[in-house]
């Protein structure tokens, strides 16, 4: 928790609590905002003058706009082809053309992580003269 956003108020002060639920793919979570009434009071008239929408009604335009905004976010995808351990003596003796055997078979799927979270399984390859990964399966969440 970042304590710079923590504030204490008098026990008798009124507060407004807003609960929001956000769903992205199969993950969903609740967000709670607790605002002292004194922070809302200066703009109360402006808030009362706005259109009110039933909390159960889903605004399709707003949903599409949010989806469009999320679709433009750049994400980092990473995949490792394998790992190897060698001692310092062998490292010092490496020459151009030497081969280092990795801990993975060539036919094994690679794990592809999105923002550090394993999400996909793929096969290594080449596309347009660049290394690539062909998506073969999704990593299912445990639990």
C-alpha positions as CSV (number, residue, x, y, z in Angstrom):
1,X,0.0,0.0,0.0
2,X,1.3,3.5,-0.9
3,X,0.9,5.5,2.3
4,X,1.0,8.9,0.4
5,X,-2.7,8.2,-0.5
6,X,-3.8,7.4,3.0
7,X,-5.7,10.1,4.9
8,X,-7.4,10.0,8.3
9,X,-10.7,11.7,8.9
10,X,-12.8,12.4,12.0
11,X,-15.0,9.4,12.9
12,X,-18.1,11.6,12.7
13,X,-17.4,12.8,9.1
14,X,-19.6,11.5,6.3
15,X,-18.0,9.6,3.5
16,X,-19.0,8.4,0.0
17,X,-18.0,4.9,-1.0
18,X,-18.1,3.9,-4.6
19,X,-17.5,0.3,-5.7
20,X,-16.5,-0.5,-9.2
21,X,-16.0,-4.0,-10.7
22,X,-13.5,-4.3,-13.6
23,X,-13.3,-7.4,-15.8
24,X,-10.4,-8.1,-18.2
25,X,-10.5,-11.5,-19.9
26,X,-11.1,-14.0,-17.2
27,X,-9.8,-11.8,-14.3
28,X,-12.1,-9.6,-12.4
29,X,-11.7,-7.5,-9.3
30,X,-13.5,-4.8,-7.2
31,X,-12.1,-1.3,-6.7
32,X,-13.4,0.8,-3.8
33,X,-13.1,4.5,-3.5
34,X,-13.8,6.2,-0.2
35,X,-14.2,10.0,-0.4
36,X,-14.9,12.3,2.5
37,X,-18.1,14.3,1.8
38,X,-16.1,17.5,2.4
39,X,-14.1,16.9,-0.8
40,X,-17.3,16.4,-2.8
41,X,-19.4,19.3,-1.3
42,X,-17.7,22.1,-3.3
43,X,-18.8,20.5,-6.6
44,X,-22.1,19.0,-5.3
45,X,-24.3,21.2,-7.5
46,X,-22.5,20.2,-10.6
47,X,-22.7,16.5,-9.7
48,X,-26.5,16.8,-9.0
49,X,-27.1,18.5,-12.4
50,X,-25.6,15.6,-14.4
51,X,-27.6,12.8,-16.0
52,X,-28.2,9.9,-13.7
53,X,-28.0,6.3,-15.0
54,X,-29.3,3.2,-13.3
55,X,-26.3,1.4,-11.8
56,X,-27.5,-1.9,-13.5
57,X,-27.6,-0.4,-17.0
58,X,-24.6,-1.0,-19.2
59,X,-23.5,1.9,-21.4
60,X,-22.5,0.2,-24.7
61,X,-20.8,3.4,-26.0
62,X,-18.7,3.8,-22.9
63,X,-17.8,0.1,-23.0
64,X,-16.6,0.3,-26.6
65,X,-14.6,3.5,-25.9
66,X,-12.9,1.8,-22.9
67,X,-12.2,-1.3,-25.1
68,X,-10.7,0.9,-27.8
69,X,-8.5,2.6,-25.3
70,X,-7.2,-0.7,-23.9
71,X,-6.6,-2.1,-27.3
72,X,-4.0,0.6,-28.0
73,X,-1.9,-0.2,-24.9
74,X,1.5,-1.6,-25.8
75,X,2.4,-4.8,-24.0
76,X,5.8,-6.5,-23.7
77,X,5.9,-10.2,-24.8
78,X,9.0,-12.3,-23.9
79,X,10.1,-15.8,-24.5
80,X,13.3,-17.7,-23.6
81,X,14.6,-20.4,-25.8
82,X,16.4,-22.0,-22.9
83,X,19.1,-21.8,-20.3
84,X,22.6,-23.3,-19.7
85,X,25.1,-23.4,-17.0
86,X,28.8,-23.3,-17.8
87,X,31.8,-22.8,-15.5
88,X,34.1,-19.8,-15.9
89,X,36.9,-21.8,-17.5
90,X,34.6,-23.0,-20.3
91,X,33.2,-19.4,-20.7
92,X,36.7,-18.0,-21.1
93,X,37.4,-20.7,-23.7
94,X,34.4,-20.0,-25.9
95,X,35.2,-19.2,-29.6
96,X,33.1,-18.1,-32.6
97,X,31.3,-21.2,-33.9
98,X,31.2,-23.0,-30.5
99,X,27.8,-24.4,-29.6
100,X,26.2,-24.1,-26.2
101,X,23.6,-26.8,-25.5
102,X,20.5,-25.5,-23.7
103,X,18.2,-27.2,-21.2
104,X,15.3,-27.5,-23.7
105,X,14.6,-29.8,-26.6
106,X,14.1,-28.2,-30.0
107,X,10.6,-29.6,-30.3
108,X,9.5,-28.3,-26.9
109,X,7.0,-25.4,-26.7
110,X,8.3,-22.1,-25.6
111,X,6.5,-20.3,-22.8
112,X,5.5,-16.8,-23.8
113,X,5.0,-14.2,-21.1
114,X,2.9,-11.0,-21.4
115,X,4.2,-8.3,-19.0
116,X,6.0,-11.0,-17.1
117,X,3.0,-13.4,-16.7
118,X,3.2,-16.7,-18.6
119,X,0.1,-16.8,-20.9
120,X,1.0,-18.7,-24.1
121,X,2.8,-21.7,-25.4
122,X,4.5,-21.4,-28.8
123,X,7.0,-22.9,-31.3
124,X,10.0,-20.9,-32.4
125,X,10.4,-19.9,-36.0
126,X,11.2,-17.1,-38.5
127,X,8.9,-14.6,-40.2
128,X,10.0,-11.9,-42.5
129,X,13.7,-12.6,-41.7
130,X,13.0,-12.1,-37.9
131,X,12.7,-14.6,-35.1
132,X,9.1,-15.3,-34.3
133,X,6.9,-17.5,-32.1
134,X,3.9,-19.3,-33.4
135,X,1.1,-19.5,-30.8
136,X,0.2,-23.1,-30.2
137,X,-1.9,-23.0,-27.0
138,X,-3.0,-20.8,-24.1
139,X,-1.7,-21.4,-20.6
140,X,-4.8,-22.1,-18.4
141,X,-4.9,-20.5,-15.0
142,X,-4.6,-22.9,-12.1
143,X,-7.2,-23.0,-9.5
